Amino acid sequence: MHDIEPHFRWRDRYKSENDPHSPFHGRAYSEFHFTNKVYNYLLHPQWDEFGSETLYLKIIFADYEEGYAILELIGEWNDALHNDVALLKREVIDELQAAGIQKYILLMENVLNFHSSDDSYYEEWAEETRDDGGWVAMLNLHPHVATEMQEININHYVTFGGPLDDVNWRPQKPERIYEAVEGVVSRGRIY
């Protein structure tokens, strides 16, 4: 996992460490000093930690005028042991919401497992974003992760599945991804 870098093609347009609204504003990154890990696997030092022991992320784009952010995640999403959704909500999402972000695209192909707890933080997140006309969408979930999320009804609060399962987002511009995802979300729930 140490050689999986967060997407970097948009860094000429957005860097979370330079964004005063980002919870990662002012961070300095090393290319050579590996400190974060998921279990015994070291992660590339460009990933940001937000308090979870097994899940890391990178805000790879934020557009405050349009009100959306694209976050790439890696690791294991574990609500059962670590309450990762609560950490994500309190440490990252709340700050972005305060700055006007109400639409979230979560890139999930590097999230290898999901362990559920209750759905209260997903419900809170969904209610807060919907109040401002927003939404949360997850792209490229592994089938077993999607199944786990469906089993506790996260699909009531987060859009995933169907055309969001196999999105080739890397060669696209962030605006194009946003437009495509918004088109899917506006048509209604997938699952």
Secondary structure, DSSP 8 states (H G I E B T S, - for coil): -TT-----TTTTT--GGG-TTSTTTT----SS----EETTEE--TTSB--S-SSEEEEEEEEETTTTEEEEEEEEEEEHHHH-HHHHHIIIIIHHHHHTT--EEEEEEEEEEEEE---SHHHHHHHHHHHHTT-EEEEES--HHHHHHHHHTTGGGTSB-SGGGSS---TTS-HHHHHHHHHHHHHT----
